[in-house]
Amino acid sequence: MRAKRDTILLFSRLFVGLLFTLSGLVKVNDIRGFAYKLDEYFEVFYKHSGIPFHEIFGEWSIGIAGGIAVFETSLALFLLLGYWRDFTAWSLLLMIVFFTFLTGYSAITKAVSDCGCFGDAIRLTPWQSFGKDIVLLTVIGYIFLKREEIRPWVPARLLAPVAWSLSGVVTGLTLYFYLYLPAIDFLPYHVGQNLKKALEPDARGIPQITDYVSTRYTECRIDELSGRVVMLVALRLEELGEVEVERWRRLLETLPPDVKVVGVTASPPEIRMQWAQEKSLRVCFAPQDQTVLKAMLRASAGALYLEDGVIRRKWSWRQLPEGRSLTASPKGPSA
């Protein structure tokens, strides 16, 4: 009977540890996306309870998202290693109880369409996520009851250094992907995506991308789906600092003459019309919904480089190259 219990505990540790590691790393990869999901929950709680969660926690959503992602991933690694078994078991139990309540609440109230547990990599409905959490609650409950039997898988003298080193790596990756861009882009506007094809109706008459508005239908009247185009992206122009503007300026001043330039932003018309002129940037900014902008680029500002509608490269403002470095990509298959 003892061997069977040990086997169940081993399976439980592997199942929970690997699943939470996957879930945590998906959040680490796209920390801004996770923060956007938290903002959505804050809005939902405000509408249902009247408590202004979005005003209280909204400006801290990035920090909260990063803390949760690092904590969740570190707990999963601690469980796999067998480190801090009491703290890890208690933390996992409290976390899954909270997540089960959250997904159950979301499923019953239909507050959100996607729980955000695995970001944009694996989309689960609230009911699917609630079912997942019920299973995890059972498995983690078993781990909690058997926590005294958890044994480390590395020598005792190496356990703490290995555990905290891995946690440090996770923290570093979280900061890096926040400052730059996700390592893996699960969104429709990924590198290699052919926007021209994605905007065309499929066999069912539904395009892959439905909410994007081409800049050729705006006052800018620039066809970004043909030729070579640099598209500047900013959620809010009025929130940009001089550093971001200078990075854009350096890019634009060194672009080859055959590269067209257009910008997209969710800023109001009165700002769009005047901002570029005030900053001495020769670019027209077209209106775009902020939801599209958030999916297009996980940064406050940056740029996309397109060739005949295919996204070839994308950068956050911290990564922007000089324009002369842009050379035509060899023609090849595109999404």
N, C-alpha and C positions, 0 to 999 in steps of 0.2 A: 504494500500500500504506500510505503514511503517513496519508493521509486516512481510510482505513478504520479504522486503529488509533485515530486521534483521535476518530472517531465512536463507537467502542466505549468509549473512555475517558470521553467525554462522557456516554454512556448510563449507564455504570457509576456515575459520580459522582452523576447525578440519581437513579438507582434506589436506591443505598445511602443517599444523603443524605436523600431524602424519606422512605424507609422508616424509617430510624433517627430522623428527626425526629418522625414519627408515633408510633413506639414510645416515644420519650423523653417526648413531651408527654402521652401517655396516663398514663405513670407520674407525671409532674409533677402532673397533674390529680388523681390519687388516690394520694398518697404513702403514706398509711396502708395502703391496700389492697396496695400493692407491698411494704410492710414485713411485712404479714401473710403474704404469699407467701414472703418470705425466711425468716420464722419456720418455715414449713412445711418448707422445704428444710433448715433447720438441724436440725429434728427427724428428718427422713429420714436425713441424714448421720450423726446420732448413732446411730440404730437400726442402720445398716448398717456403721458403722466403730467404734462404741464411743467415739469422740471427742466430748466434750460441747460440740458447736458451739453448741447452744441456750443453754448456760450461759455460754459465752465471749462470744458475739456477740448473744445475745437482747436485752439491754438497750440495745444500740446499733443495733438493726434499723432504727429510724426514720432515724437519721443515715446509716447505710449506704445505705438506700433513697434518701434524698435525694441523697447523693453520686453514686450510680450514675445516677440520673435526670438530674441536671444534667450530668454528664460525658458521658453518651451523647448527649444533645440538643446539647450544645456541640460535640462531635466532628462530628455530622452537619452542623451549620451551618458549622463550619470547612471541612469537605470541600466543601460547596456554594460557599462563598466562595473557596476555594483558599488558605486561611490555614494556616500551619505545616504544610506538606505532608508533611514527613518524620515529625514527631511524630504528626500525624493518621493517616497511613497505618499506622505502626507500632502505634498504639493501637487502631485499628479491627481490624487483623489479630489482635493478641493477644486482644482482646475477643471476636471471633467464634470464635477457636479455643476459648476457655474456654466460650462459650455452646454451641458444637457438642458439646463433651464433656459439658456439663451436660444438654442435652436428649437426647443419645444415652444417657447413663446413666439418665435418668428413663424413657426409652422402654423400655429393656431390662429395667430392674428394676420397671417399673410403679409407681414410687415416688409419683408425683403424677398426677392426672387432667388437669391443665391447667398448662401451662408458665408462665403469667403474663406472657408477653412483651408482650402488648397489654392487660394488665389484664382488666377485665370487658367492655371494648368489643368485642374480637374474641377468642373463645375457641378456642385451638388445642390439640389433643392433643399429647402429647410426640412422637409419631411425625411428625405434621404439622409441628411446630416443628423437629424434627431435619432433615426434608427441606428446610424453609426455610433453615435454617442451612448446610446443604451447598451450596445455591445461593449464599447470601451469601458463604460461604467462597471459592467459586470467583471471584465477582465482585470481592470485596475483595482476593483474591490478585492479580488482574489490576491493580487500582488500585495495590497495593503495588509491583508490578514496574514500573509506569509512573509512579510518583510524581514523578519528576523532570520529567515533561511536564505536570504539573498547573499550570494558569495561573490567576491570580486573575481574578475577574469584576468587581472594583471597583478604582479607582485605588490604587496602592501606598500613598499617604499616608493613605488612608481605611481601608485593610484592617484594621489592628489595632484602631482605635477602633470600627469597625462590629462586628468579631468579638467583642470583649470587652463591648461594650454589649449585644449580643444575649445573650451568656452571662450578663450581669448581670440582664437581664430574666427569663431562665429561672430563675435563682437566686431572684429576688424572687417569682416566681409559685409556685415550689415552697414557699417559706416561707409565703406567703399561704394556699395551699390546705391546707397542714398545720395552720395555726392556725385556719382557718375550715372550709369544706366544699368539696368538688370543684365546679368550675364546671359540669361535665356529670356527671350521675348515671346510670351504666349498670346500677345494681343494681335488684332487684325492688321496693325500697321507695322509689322515686323520687317526687318531687312529681307529683301527678296519678294515681298508682296507686290503684285501687279495691281495697282489701284484701278486701272482702267477696266481690267477684267472683274475685279471684286465689286465694282459698281454696276456691272451689267447683271440683269436678271438671269438666274439659273433655269434649269428645266422646270422648276416649280413656279417660276416667275418672281423669285425673291432674290435680290442681290445679297452677296456675303456681307457687304457693308451698306447700311441703310441710312445712316445719320450724317454722313459726310457731305458737305456742300462744296463743290468745286469753285475755285476762285474765279474762274471765267464767267460765272453767273453773278459776280459781285461787281462793285464799282471799279475793282482793280482790272478786271477783264484780261487776266493773264491765264493762258492755258497751261497749267502745271502738269498736265498729263501727256504732253508732247515735248520732245527735245530734252535738253539738259536744264534742270531747275534746282535752285537752292530755295528751300522753303523755311523761313524763319518762324519759329513757334514760341509763343509766350502766352501763358495763362492770363496775366494781367500786365500790360505795358507799364502802367503807373506804379507797379511794385518793383520794377527792375532798378538795380543800382548802376553806377557808372562802370563797374567792372564788367557786368554782362554786356552793356552797350559797347564798350571798347572791344570786347571779343567779337561781337557781331561786325563792328566797323573794320577790324583787321581782316576778317573773312571777306567782306564785300569789296574792300579796296583792292584785293589781289585776285579777284575772280577772273577767269578767262572771259573774253568778250561775248562768247556764244552762250554763256550760262545766264538764263533768266532768273530773276529774283522776285519773290513774293512773300508776304508775311501773313500769318493767321493768328488771331487773338480773340479772347472773349471780352476785351475791354469795350466800353460803350463807344458809340460813334464819335462823340465830340473829342475823345482821347485818341482814337484811331486816326482821325483826320489830321491832327496837329502834332502828335508825338514824334513821328519820324522826322518831320521838318525841324522841330525844335532840337532834335538830337543830331541833325545833319546826316541822316541816313536816307539814301535814295532808294526807298522801297515803299510800296503800297501795302497796307495791312488790311486784309479782308476779314469779315466777321466769321467766327466759327464757334460752335457750342463748346462750352468748357468740358463737357463729358467727352467729346471727340478729342479735344486737345489733351486731356489726361490719358486717353488711350493711345494717342499718337506719340507722345513723348513723356516719359516719367521724369520730368524735370520742370523747374519753373520757367526755364527758357532754354533754347537750343536751336537745332536746325536739322532738316532732312535734305538729302541729296537724291534727286530722282532722274531717271533716264527713261524717256517715253512712258512715264507713268509707273515705272518700277522703282521701288525704294531700294537704293543701292547702299546708302550709309545713313547713319543718324548719330547725332552727338548731343550731349548736354552742353551748356555754355562753357563748362570747364574744359571740355575736350575739343572745342572748335579748332580746326586746322586753318592754315592759310589757304586762300582760294586757289593759288597756283598749284597746290598739291592734288587738285581734283582732275583726274584724267578719265576719259571715257572708259567705261568697263567693257570687257569683251562680251559680245552678245551670247546669251546662253539661256537655258530654261529658267523660267521665273514662276512664282506661285500664282 
